[in-house]
Amino acid sequence: MAKDNLINEGGAANAPFYLPQGDECAVFEAAAAHDLPLLLKGPTGCGKTRFVTHMAAKLGRHLYTVACHDDLSAADLIGRYLLKGGETVWVDGPLTRAVREGAMCYLDEVVEARKDVTVVLHPLTDDRRILPIDRTGEELEAAPGFMLVASFNPGYQNILKTLKPSTRQRFLSLSFDFPEAAQEIAVVTRETGLDADRAKGLVRLANKLRALKGQDIEEGVSTRLIVYTATLIQGGMSVERAIEAAMIEPLTDDADVKTGLMDLVTAVF
Ligand code: ADP
């Protein structure tokens, strides 16, 4: 089943903090206004989920968030019959609930899900906006306000885990990347309360580590990891230990690479 469902009560005042990187908020609003599905592309931990949570709250729509994984099937999204007190009852999955209620449904890392998930998305992402539920024989028309948002990380070099053009071309798309240094510093200070000087140092280090992507490390340091590091430092951990635990260890398991990266830390700080 879906790992977590997130429901917003709505209103800009309740919206979690999100610092825009460009005109993505306007594109999202236009997509929502015209009932168009939206695909967010970008590396892990660069703010995609936060963006969706922020926009759903701003627009006052309920949001169902599903973290996709390789075992997630169409039934997990649509629903299934369950035994309850000796009776078999139908239980809607998060996608069906969003379709019925006119809510937003965010499928995080959609390419991770099983193949049958894409089949379900097709009739929902064209102008029919319907969700056929084979098990109950229902054909649900999406209620006004329903919006499908999906994300994927094009960086993973896995040919089997990419979206087919026939699926991609059903979505408006927005590219995300790690914020510019000044913005990323602002995010880190705002999220953790760390002073701007140390936040600046962490962001500088992160950008040096990002430059090594493809050489010794597969993925660059995410904004999320910088936020973790800053959180540890704010909690009293030494800068070096926090960096090791939150920025270096998550990147590699190779002892030599780790030592090399820690040398870089000493050079930057
Ligand atoms: P993704 O969904 O791309 O994997 P998240 O949305 O979970 O990444 O972002 C990870 C963390 O980074 C967030 O919890 C937040 O602390 C921070 N973050 C990244 N970008 C922004 C931004 N533009 N505004 C506010 N917080 C951000």
Boltz pocket constraint, residues with backbone or C-beta under 6 A from the ligand:
constraints:
  - pocket:
      binder: B
      contacts: [[A, 17], [A, 18], [A, 19], [A, 20], [A, 21], [A, 42], [A, 43], [A, 44], [A, 45], [A, 46], [A, 47], [A, 48], [A, 49], [A, 50], [A, 51], [A, 179], [A, 187], [A, 191], [A, 223], [A, 224], [A, 227]]
      max_distance: 6.0
